[in-house]
Amino acid sequence: MPTSIRLDAATEQRLNHLTSATGRSKAFYLRELVERGLDDLEDYYLAESTMQRVYSGEEKTYSLDDVEHELGLAD
């Protein structure tokens, strides 16, 4: 899927230097960044969203004691 992004001059220069030094394309490195960074972004933003639901009382939470008891691990 074609996608375009705008980069600031410093980032563009770094990317150009990397492509020149390695012989790989900009598209290669941009794909790498997206694929490697997407996991981190999902973790962060989905966790943030969940925490907002916890703080607002929309998300149920369980204490360690409750979980241990439910799993039959309580002393």
Sequence and secondary structure as in RCSB ss.txt:
>XXXX:A:sequence
MPTSIRLDAATEQRLNHLTSATGRSKAFYLRELVERGLDDLEDYYLAESTMQRVYSGEEKTYSLDDVEHELGLAD
>XXXX:A:secstr
        HHHHHHHHHHHHHH   HHHHHHHHHHHHHHHHHHHHHHHHHHHHHHTT S    HHHHHHHTT   
